[in-house]
């Protein structure tokens, strides 16, 4: 069973598998950096006023159309509104994943330092 994000953040390992070498840590670091980059891109989109205005305008157009639509058209419009919500939710999920990646990277830095000092 997967732990909720909050529980993973509390763990000192950030929910990462055991890593036994600097090379293994660096491989995981690369993956976590990709997640962090995606989170930053998602945040840029969500925080962009132009995106927000466009999103709200499309949403309002759909709602207005729904109010005037025939009963048989309503399910299609409702599905489209749900898809808009899914787009926003997907971007938000990337941000959450990036927060976990940031926490994991902090733990990886400590672990990498420990292995590097052990080699010396």
N, C-alpha and C positions, 0 to 999 in steps of 0.2 A: 504494500500500500504506500503510495507517495505521500510524503509529508507536505503539509501546507507551507507556502512560501515563508511565513513567519517562523515556523519551526526550523526550516533549513537555515535561515539567517542566524538563528541562535546557536547553531552547532558550530564549533570551532573549525571544522573542516568544510563548512559551507555545503555539506551534502556530497562532497566529492568522494570518489573511490580512493582506496589507499594507493599512494604513489611512492615508489621505492627508488627513484633515481631522478636526477636533474633532467634527463632527457624526457622521462615520462611526464614530469611536471611541465616542461616546456610545450609538449604536445597538447596538454590540457589547457595551458595558458593561451595557445593559439585559438582554440575553440571558444574560450571564454571572451577573448578579445573580439571575435566575430560577433558574439551575442551582444557585447557592449556597443560595438559599432552600429548594429541594427537598432539597438535601443535609442542611441543618439539620433539616428535618422528618423525613427518613429516619433521621438519627442519633437524634432524639428518640424515634422509634418503637422502633428497635433497642435503645436504652439504657433503655427503659421496663421496669421489673421486671414489671409487670402483663402487658405484651405477651409478654415472655420466658416467664413462667409459663404463660400461655395457650397459646403456641406449643408449649412442651414437653409440656403436658398433652394437646393434640390429637395431637401426634406419638407420645406414649406409648400413647394409646388406639388409634391406627392400628397400631402395632407389636404390641400385645397382640391386637388383632383378627386381624392377619395370622398370628400364631402359632396361632390357633385356627380360622382360616378353612379352607374347602374349597379344593382346588387351583384350581378354576375362579374363585374369588373373589380369589385372590392378585393377578392382574394389575391389577385395579381399585384395590386397596389400595396396591400399589406405585406406581401412577400418582399417586395422591393424595399419597403421601409425597414423590414427586418434585416435585409442584406446591408443596408446603410449602417445599421447598428453593429452588424458583424464586422464591417470594415473598421469602425472606430474601436471595437473591442479587440480586434486583432492587433492594431497598433498599440493599444494599451497593454496588451499581453507582452509585446516585444519590450516595452519599457520595464515591466515587472521582471521579465527574464534578464534584462540588463542589470537590474538592481541585484539580482542573485549572482550574476556573473561578476559584478564589481566586488561583492563580498567574497566570492570564491577566489578572485585574483589576489585579494589581500592575504587570504590564507595560503595561497600558492607561493606568494613572495616569501612569506615566513618559512614555509617548508623548503623552498629552493635555497634560501640562505642557510638553513640548517644543514642540508646535504652538501652545499658548496663548502661550508666551514669544516665539515667532517672529512672531505676529500683532502683539504689542505694540510 
